[in-house]
Amino acid sequence: MNAVLLGYGTVGKGVEILCKNVEGIHLKQVFVLPEFEDLPYFSNDGKGMVTADDVDIVFECLSGTEPANTLITLALEHGKHVITSNKATVSPNLERYVEIAERTGGSIQIEASVAGGIPFLDAILKLQKLEEIRGYQGIFNGTSNYILDQMQKNGMELSVALKQAQSMGYAEADPTNDIEGIDVFYKTNITNMLAYNTKNDTIRKPIGITKLNTEDIKMAKANDKVIRHISLSKQKDGEFASIIAPAFLDQGHYLANVPDNYNAQLIYADSFDYLGYFGQGAGQLATAQAMLANAIDTLENRERKICLNHEKKINESILKADWIVRAKKGLKADKEQSISENESYYWFEQKDATIIDTIQAFDADAMIALWV
């Protein structure tokens, strides 16, 4: 099969490297910005590349939503097999991509858009055909996990750990998407659609890690807890709910022991209780191998079809949890006393509450995290 590659950044270069290892795939051309054009292999004619009659597979690993969305749409309209790692584009558009692919005979494969090199979405697609997935939880962002790991192991301030993550290439110059949970928001939205076989119903805005400080780390350690940034989702009676927030986990919890920039997930269902996944959630070759795994599925005619034929709605009342809230002294909260305090802060526990209940009970500027 002939293929073209959209984007020649970190992941794009990884796709080019690994394509050489796959018999049956010939990478014809790479789409780049005009200033990097070097015909004929490198070209800025993206529309021509994705509509060419002799092209079967389109690898898309551009940054941002455009021209990625336009080129993916055009490729699918021409019946191509599109393989993408672009969660920012997939999250709001997957429903439409699936509809186009069904109409034209193409396909959309997105393994690399969530959890990088971990075959997490492949497991989700397989398992949800056998039984209802009750939910999942996981660490989906290596940058935030690295920062929290350094804060806890080495006592670093968040700003110092962030700079170190940037120097090591784990964080972008603008780290907002990582540390504010936007990256995990996209991935959770995508996972929900596949896990619950449903059209998109936008989840609540994420809570990032930026309000955490070394006092929270000390408080967690004093209570035998480890702080991780997680996505937690549950399905019940045809409805679902998801939370993205920092979590104070018991030290023995599966996700509490995920080091450095690694990712990990747990999937819950009745037949097996839970299954765990662990590995590199990003990076050049880890992400590229997920894209090539999808390409091999296309070569061997065994793609996992994405079906979004339900319209399940979010019901946040099905996801209640215990919350830990840290606020400065003087905060008016619906609590008589804190569970812990020091010279600067009180920590309160909000038991068996939804996130909206917790937000309404405390000041908007308070640090709010799951207490698991």
N, C-alpha and C positions, 0 to 999 in steps of 0.2 A: 504494500500500500504506500502511496505517496503522501507525504505530510508536509505542512508548513508550520512555522513557529512564529508566534506573535510575542515579541518582547525578547530582549537579549541582556537582561539584567542577571542577577545572581541565579534565579531559578531557571531562566531561559538557557543560560550557559550549561547548567546541569542537565537539562533535557537534551541539549545537543550532544553532550558527552555520552549520556546513557543510550541515546538512539543508536550509536555505533555498535552497541552490544545486542541489539534486537534484530534478529534476522526477519526480514519481511517488511521492515519499515525503512523507507528512503526519505530522508529529510531534504526537500528540494530548495527551500528558500526561507529566509528569516526577515520578519518585518521589524524595522527600526525607524527611529526618527530621521528626518531628511538629512540632518547634519552628519549622521553616521552611515549614510547610504554608501554602499560599495557594490555596485551591480556586478554580476547578476545574483549572487547568493544573498546579499543584503539589499533590501529594497524598502521604500516607504509606500509602496502601492499595496496597502493592506487589503483594500476591497478587491483588487484584481487577484490577489493571492487566494483569498478565501472563497472565491467564486469560480476559480479555474476548474475546467472539466476533469482534469487529470489529478486533482487533489481529493483525497479521501478523508484525511485526518487533519484537524486544526488544533494545535497545542496553543493555548492562550495563557500567558503569564505576564501580562502587562500590569502596571500599577495604576490604581485609580479606576474610575468607572467609564471614562471615555479616553480613547476610542474603543475600549474593550467591549462595552455593551453593543455598540453599533456593529462591530466586526463579528461578535458572537452571533448576533441576530441574523446578520447577512449570511453567515456560514450555515446556520441551521435552516434558513429559508432555502438554501441550495442543497439541502440534504446531506451536509457533511457531518462527520462524527467529531464533535467538539469536546476537548478535554481541557479543563481549566482549573487553575489554582486560585482564582481571583474571588475571594469571599465577599469583598465589598460589592462586586457586581452580581454575584450569584444570589446573595441574600434577598435583595428586593425583586429580582427578576426570574428566579428559578421557575416559578409557576408558568410564566410566559414561555420560557425556554422549552419546558417539557411539552407544552401544547404545540409549539412549532415543530419540534422533533417528531411528535406523533403524527403530525399532518404531512410532513415531507419525507419521512423515512430516515431521517438522521438520528443522532443521539446526543445527549448531553451527559458527560461524566465528570464528577466533581470531587473525587476522593481526596485530592491534594488541597482542597479548600478548607478542610477541617482536620486538625491534628497532624498535618504534615505527613511524615512517613509512617504513621501508625494506621493500620487498616481498620479504623474505627467506623467510618461510614459504610464500608463493605460489610462489616458485621451487623450494623444497624439494618441495612437493606435486606440482608439474608434473614435475620432473626424476626423482623416484623412481618415477614410472610408466613411464619410458623405460628406466632402467637402475639398477643398484645404486649408491647413493651411498657412496663409500668413506670419507667423513668430512667434517669441516668444522672450522674454527677461527674465532674472532672475538672482537671487543670488543663486549660486550652491555650495558655499563653506563656511561652518560655521566658519572655522578658520580665514579666511581673513575678514569675516564680523565682527567677534568679535573684531579683532584687530582695524579695522577702527572705530567701535562703541566706543571703549575705547579711541582712539585718539581724537574723537570728543566730547565725553561726559566729559572726565576727563583730556584732554590735554596731554595725554601720548605721548612720542616718540614711534615710531614704534617698536624699539628694546625692550622697556620696556613692551609694550602691548603684544608682541610676547612671552616674558618670562612668563608673567602672563597666557597667553593661554596655554603654555606648562605645567605650574604648575597645571592647572585645567584639564588637559587631553584633551584639544581641539586641541592641536598641537603636532606633533611628535617631537622627538629629532632632526631629520632632517626635517625642515618644508618646504623644497624647493618646493615640489609638490603643497603645498597650496598657499604660498605667491608669487610664480612665475606664478601661473595660470595653471599649468600642469594638476592638478586634474580637473579643469573646462574644459580644452581642451578635455580630454577624454569624459566628460559628454556631452559636446556640440557636439562632433563628433557622439556620439551614438544617441542623440536627433535628429540631422539632418537626420540621416538615417531613423529613425522611422517616423518623422514628414513629411518628403518629399518623403518617400517611394522610397529611392534611395540607390544605392550602394555607397561605401565610396569614397569621394573625399576630400583629406586632407585639412583642413582649415589652415589659417595663424597662425603662432606661437603666443601664447598669450602674452599680456602685463600684468605683475604682479603688485603688490602694493609696491614693495621694494623701489621705487624711491620717494614715497610720504613722506612728512615730515610735521612738525607742521606748517610751513609757508603756505603750501597748505590748511591745515585745517582752518587757519585764513582767508585766501583769500576766501575760500568757504563760510564761515559764513558771511563774509562781503557782499557777493552777494546772501545771502539767499539760499545757496546750501548745500547739504549733499553728502559726498563722499561714494560711494559703489562700490564694484567690481562686474561687471556684464558680462553676456554673452548676446549678441544681435544678432538675426538672422532674415533674411527676405528671402522670396521666391517670385519670379516674373517671369512669362513667361517661366517656366520650368528650371530656374536657381536659385541659392541661394548664399547667402554670410553671413558670421558670423564674429563677432568681440568679442574678450575677452579683457576687459580693465577696469581700474578704470573709474568711471563716476561721474561727478558733477551734481547731480539731484536736481530739484526743491524740496523744503521742503514738498510740498503736493504730490509728486510722490509716488505711491504705494510702490516701492522698497526702497525709502528713509527712510521709517519708520519700517524697519525690524531690530529688536534689537538683541544684543548679538550674539549667534552662530546659529541663525535661518536662514532658507532658504525661498525664495519666488520666484514665477514665474508668468508670464503673457503669455497666449496663444492668438494669434490673428487669426480671421477668419471672413468672411463676415457676417455670420448669427448671430453671437453673439457679434461682435466687439472684446471684450476681456474677458477672464476668468482668475481669480486670484487664486493662490494656496499658502499656507503658512504652515510651520511646521518645525519639526526637520529633517534636511537634512542628519544627520549621528547619530551615537550612537548605543549602543548595541541593545536595544529592538526596537527602531524605525526602524532600518535596518532589524532586524530579523523578525519583523511583516510583512514587505513588502515581504520577502522571503516566509513566511508562507501563506500570501495571494495568492501568485503564486501557492503554493502547494495545497491550497484549490481549486483553479481553475482547477488544474490537477485532483483532486479527483472528481470534479463535471463535468468534461469534458467540460469546457468552457474557455479554454486558449485563449488568444488573439494571433492570429497568426501574426508573423512578416513577411511581404512581402517586399523584396528589389528588385523590378522588373524594376526599372528605372535606368538610368545612367546620372543623372543630374550633371551639372558641376557648379563650382564656378565662379561667375562673380561679382567682388568686386564693379563694378560701380553701382550696384543696391542698395548698402548700403552706402549712403552718410550721413554724420552727421556733426555737428559743434564740433570742437575740442578745448580743452584748452591745451596750451603747456607752461610749466615753464622751463626757462633756466637761466643760470648765465649771468650776464652782459658781454657784449662783444661777445655774440653769433651772428653769421651771419645768419640772418633769412630774408626771403622775406617779411618783414613787416617794415613799417615806424615807427610805435610806438606800445608800448604795451598797453593793456587795464588796467593793474595794475602793480605796482612795489613796492619794498621796497629796503632796503640797499643792498640786496644780489641777488635778482632775478627780472626778468621780466616775466609777464604772457602774452602770445599772444593768440588771437583767430583766428582759421582757420575755415572759414565758408563753409558749404556744400561741404565737401571734403571726399575722401576715405582715409583709413588709410595709404595707400602707398603714396598718395599725401602729406599727413601731414608729414610722416617720411622723405620724400625727401626734404620738405621745411625747415626742422629744423635739428639741430645736432642730431646724433644718441643717444647721452647721455642725451638728454632732457627728462623731464617727460611729457608724452603724455596721455591725458585722454579725454573721451567723455564729451561734455558740453551739457547736456540734459535739 
